[in-house]
Amino acid sequence: GYNPEYGARPLRRAIQRYVENPLSTKILRSDFKEGDTVAISVEAEELSFTKAEPVKA
C-alpha cells in the first residue's frame, strides 16, 4: 500500500505489473473487446481475467 518514503508508487507499479500489463495483452490478442466487462479473480496464486456479464445499475 503506502510507504512514507515513496508514497503510493509501489502500489501503482504493482497494479501496472499484475493488472494493466496482462489485461492490455489480452485486449491486443482480441480476448476482450470494447464494452466487455472483465472479472478479475485469483486462481493458483495468479490473477485470472474472464469476460463477465455487465452489472445492471
PDB file of N, CA, C and O in Angstrom:
ATOM      1  N   GLY A   1       0.752  -1.160   0.000  1.00  0.00           N
ATOM      2  CA  GLY A   1       0.000   0.000   0.000  1.00  0.00           C
ATOM      3  C   GLY A   1       0.825   1.272   0.000  1.00  0.00           C
ATOM      4  O   GLY A   1       1.332   1.707  -1.034  1.00  0.00           O
ATOM      5  N   TYR A   2       0.947   1.852   1.170  1.00  0.00           N
ATOM      6  CA  TYR A   2       1.562   3.168   1.283  1.00  0.00           C
ATOM      7  C   TYR A   2       2.898   3.051   1.990  1.00  0.00           C
ATOM      8  O   TYR A   2       3.012   2.340   2.988  1.00  0.00           O
ATOM      9  N   ASN A   3       3.909   3.742   1.484  1.00  0.00           N
ATOM     10  CA  ASN A   3       5.234   3.786   2.083  1.00  0.00           C
ATOM     11  C   ASN A   3       5.543   5.249   2.355  1.00  0.00           C
ATOM     12  O   ASN A   3       5.455   6.066   1.438  1.00  0.00           O
ATOM     13  N   PRO A   4       5.910   5.616   3.609  1.00  0.00           N
ATOM     14  CA  PRO A   4       6.163   7.025   3.911  1.00  0.00           C
ATOM     15  C   PRO A   4       7.219   7.659   3.003  1.00  0.00           C
ATOM     16  O   PRO A   4       7.131   8.843   2.679  1.00  0.00           O
ATOM     17  N   GLU A   5       8.198   6.884   2.604  1.00  0.00           N
ATOM     18  CA  GLU A   5       9.272   7.426   1.762  1.00  0.00           C
ATOM     19  C   GLU A   5       8.857   7.547   0.298  1.00  0.00           C
ATOM     20  O   GLU A   5       9.201   8.527  -0.364  1.00  0.00           O
ATOM     21  N   TYR A   6       8.124   6.563  -0.208  1.00  0.00           N
ATOM     22  CA  TYR A   6       7.784   6.522  -1.631  1.00  0.00           C
ATOM     23  C   TYR A   6       6.314   6.804  -1.925  1.00  0.00           C
ATOM     24  O   TYR A   6       5.928   6.865  -3.092  1.00  0.00           O
ATOM     25  N   GLY A   7       5.493   6.976  -0.908  1.00  0.00           N
ATOM     26  CA  GLY A   7       4.072   7.219  -1.126  1.00  0.00           C
ATOM     27  C   GLY A   7       3.391   5.968  -1.658  1.00  0.00           C
ATOM     28  O   GLY A   7       3.662   4.863  -1.188  1.00  0.00           O
ATOM     29  N   ALA A   8       2.508   6.135  -2.635  1.00  0.00           N
ATOM     30  CA  ALA A   8       1.754   5.011  -3.195  1.00  0.00           C
ATOM     31  C   ALA A   8       2.400   4.454  -4.461  1.00  0.00           C
ATOM     32  O   ALA A   8       1.803   3.607  -5.126  1.00  0.00           O
ATOM     33  N   ARG A   9       3.600   4.906  -4.811  1.00  0.00           N
ATOM     34  CA  ARG A   9       4.248   4.442  -6.051  1.00  0.00           C
ATOM     35  C   ARG A   9       4.426   2.931  -6.110  1.00  0.00           C
ATOM     36  O   ARG A   9       4.198   2.354  -7.173  1.00  0.00           O
ATOM     37  N   PRO A  10       4.826   2.245  -5.020  1.00  0.00           N
ATOM     38  CA  PRO A  10       4.939   0.785  -5.115  1.00  0.00           C
ATOM     39  C   PRO A  10       3.603   0.116  -5.452  1.00  0.00           C
ATOM     40  O   PRO A  10       3.572  -0.861  -6.200  1.00  0.00           O
ATOM     41  N   LEU A  11       2.510   0.634  -4.909  1.00  0.00           N
ATOM     42  CA  LEU A  11       1.189   0.094  -5.217  1.00  0.00           C
ATOM     43  C   LEU A  11       0.854   0.331  -6.683  1.00  0.00           C
ATOM     44  O   LEU A  11       0.322  -0.558  -7.347  1.00  0.00           O
ATOM     45  N   ARG A  12       1.157   1.509  -7.191  1.00  0.00           N
ATOM     46  CA  ARG A  12       0.898   1.829  -8.597  1.00  0.00           C
ATOM     47  C   ARG A  12       1.659   0.881  -9.516  1.00  0.00           C
ATOM     48  O   ARG A  12       1.108   0.409 -10.511  1.00  0.00           O
ATOM     49  N   ARG A  13       2.920   0.597  -9.192  1.00  0.00           N
ATOM     50  CA  ARG A  13       3.722  -0.327 -10.013  1.00  0.00           C
ATOM     51  C   ARG A  13       3.148  -1.741  -9.958  1.00  0.00           C
ATOM     52  O   ARG A  13       3.148  -2.447 -10.966  1.00  0.00           O
ATOM     53  N   ALA A  14       2.663  -2.155  -8.802  1.00  0.00           N
ATOM     54  CA  ALA A  14       2.069  -3.491  -8.674  1.00  0.00           C
ATOM     55  C   ALA A  14       0.803  -3.601  -9.521  1.00  0.00           C
ATOM     56  O   ALA A  14       0.577  -4.624 -10.168  1.00  0.00           O
ATOM     57  N   ILE A  15      -0.019  -2.559  -9.522  1.00  0.00           N
ATOM     58  CA  ILE A  15      -1.229  -2.570 -10.347  1.00  0.00           C
ATOM     59  C   ILE A  15      -0.861  -2.659 -11.821  1.00  0.00           C
ATOM     60  O   ILE A  15      -1.491  -3.403 -12.574  1.00  0.00           O
ATOM     61  N   GLN A  16       0.152  -1.907 -12.240  1.00  0.00           N
ATOM     62  CA  GLN A  16       0.601  -1.983 -13.637  1.00  0.00           C
ATOM     63  C   GLN A  16       1.086  -3.383 -13.974  1.00  0.00           C
ATOM     64  O   GLN A  16       0.711  -3.941 -15.005  1.00  0.00           O
ATOM     65  N   ARG A  17       1.904  -3.944 -13.126  1.00  0.00           N
ATOM     66  CA  ARG A  17       2.531  -5.241 -13.412  1.00  0.00           C
ATOM     67  C   ARG A  17       1.526  -6.390 -13.425  1.00  0.00           C
ATOM     68  O   ARG A  17       1.573  -7.246 -14.308  1.00  0.00           O
ATOM     69  N   TYR A  18       0.619  -6.412 -12.451  1.00  0.00           N
ATOM     70  CA  TYR A  18      -0.259  -7.567 -12.295  1.00  0.00           C
ATOM     71  C   TYR A  18      -1.637  -7.412 -12.934  1.00  0.00           C
ATOM     72  O   TYR A  18      -2.314  -8.412 -13.173  1.00  0.00           O
ATOM     73  N   VAL A  19      -2.068  -6.177 -13.215  1.00  0.00           N
ATOM     74  CA  VAL A  19      -3.400  -5.974 -13.793  1.00  0.00           C
ATOM     75  C   VAL A  19      -3.313  -5.331 -15.180  1.00  0.00           C
ATOM     76  O   VAL A  19      -3.759  -5.924 -16.162  1.00  0.00           O
ATOM     77  N   GLU A  20      -2.751  -4.140 -15.266  1.00  0.00           N
ATOM     78  CA  GLU A  20      -2.778  -3.395 -16.527  1.00  0.00           C
ATOM     79  C   GLU A  20      -2.007  -4.088 -17.645  1.00  0.00           C
ATOM     80  O   GLU A  20      -2.520  -4.207 -18.758  1.00  0.00           O
ATOM     81  N   ASN A  21      -0.799  -4.543 -17.377  1.00  0.00           N
ATOM     82  CA  ASN A  21       0.002  -5.167 -18.443  1.00  0.00           C
ATOM     83  C   ASN A  21      -0.631  -6.455 -18.968  1.00  0.00           C
ATOM     84  O   ASN A  21      -0.783  -6.591 -20.182  1.00  0.00           O
ATOM     85  N   PRO A  22      -1.013  -7.420 -18.096  1.00  0.00           N
ATOM     86  CA  PRO A  22      -1.642  -8.634 -18.635  1.00  0.00           C
ATOM     87  C   PRO A  22      -2.981  -8.354 -19.326  1.00  0.00           C
ATOM     88  O   PRO A  22      -3.292  -8.972 -20.344  1.00  0.00           O
ATOM     89  N   LEU A  23      -3.768  -7.433 -18.781  1.00  0.00           N
ATOM     90  CA  LEU A  23      -5.051  -7.114 -19.400  1.00  0.00           C
ATOM     91  C   LEU A  23      -4.843  -6.464 -20.768  1.00  0.00           C
ATOM     92  O   LEU A  23      -5.574  -6.765 -21.711  1.00  0.00           O
ATOM     93  N   SER A  24      -3.862  -5.585 -20.885  1.00  0.00           N
ATOM     94  CA  SER A  24      -3.547  -4.965 -22.177  1.00  0.00           C
ATOM     95  C   SER A  24      -3.175  -6.014 -23.211  1.00  0.00           C
ATOM     96  O   SER A  24      -3.598  -5.930 -24.364  1.00  0.00           O
ATOM     97  N   THR A  25      -2.392  -6.990 -22.809  1.00  0.00           N
ATOM     98  CA  THR A  25      -2.000  -8.071 -23.715  1.00  0.00           C
ATOM     99  C   THR A  25      -3.225  -8.832 -24.193  1.00  0.00           C
ATOM    100  O   THR A  25      -3.336  -9.148 -25.378  1.00  0.00           O
ATOM    101  N   LYS A  26      -4.141  -9.128 -23.289  1.00  0.00           N
ATOM    102  CA  LYS A  26      -5.351  -9.862 -23.666  1.00  0.00           C
ATOM    103  C   LYS A  26      -6.238  -9.036 -24.605  1.00  0.00           C
ATOM    104  O   LYS A  26      -6.864  -9.589 -25.509  1.00  0.00           O
ATOM    105  N   ILE A  27      -6.294  -7.733 -24.397  1.00  0.00           N
ATOM    106  CA  ILE A  27      -7.069  -6.872 -25.294  1.00  0.00           C
ATOM    107  C   ILE A  27      -6.431  -6.859 -26.680  1.00  0.00           C
ATOM    108  O   ILE A  27      -7.139  -6.934 -27.685  1.00  0.00           O
ATOM    109  N   LEU A  28      -5.112  -6.765 -26.746  1.00  0.00           N
ATOM    110  CA  LEU A  28      -4.420  -6.768 -28.040  1.00  0.00           C
ATOM    111  C   LEU A  28      -4.593  -8.091 -28.771  1.00  0.00           C
ATOM    112  O   LEU A  28      -4.604  -8.120 -30.001  1.00  0.00           O
ATOM    113  N   ARG A  29      -4.730  -9.201 -28.020  1.00  0.00           N
ATOM    114  CA  ARG A  29      -4.960 -10.515 -28.626  1.00  0.00           C
ATOM    115  C   ARG A  29      -6.431 -10.733 -28.964  1.00  0.00           C
ATOM    116  O   ARG A  29      -6.814 -11.809 -29.421  1.00  0.00           O
ATOM    117  N   SER A  30      -7.251  -9.714 -28.738  1.00  0.00           N
ATOM    118  CA  SER A  30      -8.695  -9.761 -29.000  1.00  0.00           C
ATOM    119  C   SER A  30      -9.441 -10.730 -28.092  1.00  0.00           C
ATOM    120  O   SER A  30     -10.514 -11.213 -28.452  1.00  0.00           O
ATOM    121  N   ASP A  31      -8.882 -11.019 -26.913  1.00  0.00           N
ATOM    122  CA  ASP A  31      -9.611 -11.824 -25.935  1.00  0.00           C
ATOM    123  C   ASP A  31     -10.795 -11.028 -25.387  1.00  0.00           C
ATOM    124  O   ASP A  31     -11.817 -11.601 -25.009  1.00  0.00           O
ATOM    125  N   PHE A  32     -10.648  -9.700 -25.348  1.00  0.00           N
ATOM    126  CA  PHE A  32     -11.703  -8.796 -24.896  1.00  0.00           C
ATOM    127  C   PHE A  32     -11.829  -7.674 -25.916  1.00  0.00           C
ATOM    128  O   PHE A  32     -10.868  -7.322 -26.600  1.00  0.00           O
ATOM    129  N   LYS A  33     -13.037  -7.118 -26.003  1.00  0.00           N
ATOM    130  CA  LYS A  33     -13.255  -6.016 -26.941  1.00  0.00           C
ATOM    131  C   LYS A  33     -13.922  -4.854 -26.218  1.00  0.00           C
ATOM    132  O   LYS A  33     -14.315  -4.976 -25.058  1.00  0.00           O
ATOM    133  N   GLU A  34     -14.044  -3.736 -26.907  1.00  0.00           N
ATOM    134  CA  GLU A  34     -14.659  -2.545 -26.327  1.00  0.00           C
ATOM    135  C   GLU A  34     -16.055  -2.864 -25.810  1.00  0.00           C
ATOM    136  O   GLU A  34     -16.862  -3.478 -26.508  1.00  0.00           O
ATOM    137  N   GLY A  35     -16.327  -2.447 -24.596  1.00  0.00           N
ATOM    138  CA  GLY A  35     -17.635  -2.660 -23.993  1.00  0.00           C
ATOM    139  C   GLY A  35     -17.734  -3.906 -23.138  1.00  0.00           C
ATOM    140  O   GLY A  35     -18.697  -4.058 -22.387  1.00  0.00           O
ATOM    141  N   ASP A  36     -16.754  -4.810 -23.234  1.00  0.00           N
ATOM    142  CA  ASP A  36     -16.767  -6.015 -22.402  1.00  0.00           C
ATOM    143  C   ASP A  36     -16.562  -5.652 -20.937  1.00  0.00           C
ATOM    144  O   ASP A  36     -15.867  -4.690 -20.609  1.00  0.00           O
ATOM    145  N   THR A  37     -17.178  -6.436 -20.069  1.00  0.00           N
ATOM    146  CA  THR A  37     -16.932  -6.339 -18.639  1.00  0.00           C
ATOM    147  C   THR A  37     -15.974  -7.462 -18.285  1.00  0.00           C
ATOM    148  O   THR A  37     -16.223  -8.622 -18.611  1.00  0.00           O
ATOM    149  N   VAL A  38     -14.881  -7.122 -17.620  1.00  0.00           N
ATOM    150  CA  VAL A  38     -13.854  -8.107 -17.288  1.00  0.00           C
ATOM    151  C   VAL A  38     -13.860  -8.347 -15.787  1.00  0.00           C
ATOM    152  O   VAL A  38     -13.785  -7.409 -14.994  1.00  0.00           O
ATOM    153  N   ALA A  39     -13.951  -9.619 -15.407  1.00  0.00           N
ATOM    154  CA  ALA A  39     -13.866 -10.005 -13.999  1.00  0.00           C
ATOM    155  C   ALA A  39     -12.448 -10.492 -13.732  1.00  0.00           C
ATOM    156  O   ALA A  39     -11.871 -11.226 -14.534  1.00  0.00           O
ATOM    157  N   ILE A  40     -11.901 -10.080 -12.612  1.00  0.00           N
ATOM    158  CA  ILE A  40     -10.556 -10.495 -12.221  1.00  0.00           C
ATOM    159  C   ILE A  40     -10.679 -11.318 -10.951  1.00  0.00           C
ATOM    160  O   ILE A  40     -11.270 -10.876  -9.967  1.00  0.00           O
ATOM    161  N   SER A  41     -10.113 -12.526 -10.982  1.00  0.00           N
ATOM    162  CA  SER A  41     -10.131 -13.385  -9.804  1.00  0.00           C
ATOM    163  C   SER A  41      -8.743 -13.981  -9.612  1.00  0.00           C
ATOM    164  O   SER A  41      -7.870 -13.832 -10.467  1.00  0.00           O
ATOM    165  N   VAL A  42      -8.550 -14.647  -8.497  1.00  0.00           N
ATOM    166  CA  VAL A  42      -7.266 -15.274  -8.194  1.00  0.00           C
ATOM    167  C   VAL A  42      -7.425 -16.780  -8.330  1.00  0.00           C
ATOM    168  O   VAL A  42      -8.305 -17.382  -7.714  1.00  0.00           O
ATOM    169  N   GLU A  43      -6.567 -17.381  -9.144  1.00  0.00           N
ATOM    170  CA  GLU A  43      -6.547 -18.830  -9.339  1.00  0.00           C
ATOM    171  C   GLU A  43      -5.105 -19.294  -9.269  1.00  0.00           C
ATOM    172  O   GLU A  43      -4.255 -18.809 -10.017  1.00  0.00           O
ATOM    173  N   ALA A  44      -4.827 -20.225  -8.379  1.00  0.00           N
ATOM    174  CA  ALA A  44      -3.467 -20.763  -8.209  1.00  0.00           C
ATOM    175  C   ALA A  44      -2.458 -19.639  -7.999  1.00  0.00           C
ATOM    176  O   ALA A  44      -1.378 -19.644  -8.591  1.00  0.00           O
ATOM    177  N   GLU A  45      -2.817 -18.676  -7.150  1.00  0.00           N
ATOM    178  CA  GLU A  45      -1.957 -17.549  -6.791  1.00  0.00           C
ATOM    179  C   GLU A  45      -1.629 -16.625  -7.960  1.00  0.00           C
ATOM    180  O   GLU A  45      -0.644 -15.889  -7.901  1.00  0.00           O
ATOM    181  N   GLU A  46      -2.436 -16.651  -9.023  1.00  0.00           N
ATOM    182  CA  GLU A  46      -2.273 -15.750 -10.159  1.00  0.00           C
ATOM    183  C   GLU A  46      -3.616 -15.116 -10.486  1.00  0.00           C
ATOM    184  O   GLU A  46      -4.668 -15.697 -10.221  1.00  0.00           O
ATOM    185  N   LEU A  47      -3.574 -13.927 -11.060  1.00  0.00           N
ATOM    186  CA  LEU A  47      -4.810 -13.270 -11.463  1.00  0.00           C
ATOM    187  C   LEU A  47      -5.337 -13.901 -12.741  1.00  0.00           C
ATOM    188  O   LEU A  47      -4.580 -14.219 -13.658  1.00  0.00           O
ATOM    189  N   SER A  48      -6.646 -14.073 -12.781  1.00  0.00           N
ATOM    190  CA  SER A  48      -7.323 -14.638 -13.941  1.00  0.00           C
ATOM    191  C   SER A  48      -8.322 -13.606 -14.454  1.00  0.00           C
ATOM    192  O   SER A  48      -9.072 -13.025 -13.670  1.00  0.00           O
ATOM    193  N   PHE A  49      -8.336 -13.379 -15.755  1.00  0.00           N
ATOM    194  CA  PHE A  49      -9.215 -12.398 -16.380  1.00  0.00           C
ATOM    195  C   PHE A  49     -10.255 -13.141 -17.213  1.00  0.00           C
ATOM    196  O   PHE A  49      -9.901 -13.922 -18.096  1.00  0.00           O
ATOM    197  N   THR A  50     -11.541 -12.901 -16.934  1.00  0.00           N
ATOM    198  CA  THR A  50     -12.607 -13.549 -17.688  1.00  0.00           C
ATOM    199  C   THR A  50     -13.665 -12.523 -18.063  1.00  0.00           C
ATOM    200  O   THR A  50     -13.854 -11.524 -17.369  1.00  0.00           O
ATOM    201  N   LYS A  51     -14.352 -12.782 -19.170  1.00  0.00           N
ATOM    202  CA  LYS A  51     -15.450 -11.916 -19.583  1.00  0.00           C
ATOM    203  C   LYS A  51     -16.627 -12.195 -18.656  1.00  0.00           C
ATOM    204  O   LYS A  51     -16.959 -13.350 -18.389  1.00  0.00           O
ATOM    205  N   ALA A  52     -17.251 -11.133 -18.170  1.00  0.00           N
ATOM    206  CA  ALA A  52     -18.364 -11.266 -17.234  1.00  0.00           C
ATOM    207  C   ALA A  52     -19.582 -10.538 -17.775  1.00  0.00           C
ATOM    208  O   ALA A  52     -19.478  -9.685 -18.655  1.00  0.00           O
ATOM    209  N   GLU A  53     -20.726 -10.890 -17.235  1.00  0.00           N
ATOM    210  CA  GLU A  53     -21.953 -10.186 -17.577  1.00  0.00           C
ATOM    211  C   GLU A  53     -21.924  -8.814 -16.927  1.00  0.00           C
ATOM    212  O   GLU A  53     -21.534  -8.694 -15.766  1.00  0.00           O
ATOM    213  N   PRO A  54     -22.328  -7.773 -17.650  1.00  0.00           N
ATOM    214  CA  PRO A  54     -22.353  -6.432 -17.051  1.00  0.00           C
ATOM    215  C   PRO A  54     -23.310  -6.382 -15.864  1.00  0.00           C
ATOM    216  O   PRO A  54     -24.334  -7.065 -15.848  1.00  0.00           O
ATOM    217  N   VAL A  55     -22.968  -5.577 -14.886  1.00  0.00           N
ATOM    218  CA  VAL A  55     -23.808  -5.396 -13.707  1.00  0.00           C
ATOM    219  C   VAL A  55     -24.843  -4.330 -14.020  1.00  0.00           C
ATOM    220  O   VAL A  55     -24.501  -3.240 -14.480  1.00  0.00           O
ATOM    221  N   LYS A  56     -26.099  -4.640 -13.773  1.00  0.00           N
ATOM    222  CA  LYS A  56     -27.180  -3.672 -14.008  1.00  0.00           C
ATOM    223  C   LYS A  56     -27.223  -2.685 -12.853  1.00  0.00           C
ATOM    224  O   LYS A  56     -27.159  -3.083 -11.690  1.00  0.00           O
ATOM    225  N   ALA A  57     -27.332  -1.402 -13.166  1.00  0.00           N
ATOM    226  CA  ALA A  57     -27.369  -0.366 -12.122  1.00  0.00           C
ATOM    227  C   ALA A  57     -28.740  -0.244 -11.513  1.00  0.00           C
ATOM    228  O   ALA A  57     -28.949   0.578 -10.620  1.00  0.00           O
TER     229      ALA A  57
END
